[in-house]
Amino acid sequence: EYRLEVPPEKGFGKWDSKLTENIKFSSFKKQNINPVKGMIINIGGRLGRIALVIPGRFAKVDYNHPLAGKELIYEIRIINELKKTVDKVKAITNFLIGREGVTVNVKEKKIMIRTKEALPSNVKELVKKMVKETLKKGYNLTFTK
């Protein structure tokens, strides 16, 4: 088991007061919005959260990520170690592609990934990259439909 502590600077950043804005109540009324503390709103393509409401005057909108300024704590428990090459590749394909319709065969240094439907080239490249980083050996990986 591991405990990983991530400071705000390496997580979602420090909370920044420059990423807040006071918006007049009349602006909300024009759009038939009744601002309530905690409400998520979209203003000009930016998502923000109503942090404070002064009825009839203004609402403070916070555009910071909700976890900005917070230390992140992850508790990790390893439940299984994958030792076989085929199991490692299956874990990668399950993560990136999903389990439906994907089969993996490994013979010597050849890995064959078969899918029900053709995969986009960017997904194939990502799978190849992760397999290469994971196996660190000279495997030949091919995809078939």
Secondary structure, DSSP 8 states (H G I E B T S, - for coil): -EEEEE-GGGTT----GGGEEEEEHHHHHHTT----TT-EEEETTEEEEEEEEETTTEEEEE-S-TTTT--EEEEE-------SHHHHHHHHHHHHT-STTEEEEEETTEEEEEESS---HHHHHHHHHHHHHHH-S--EEEEE-
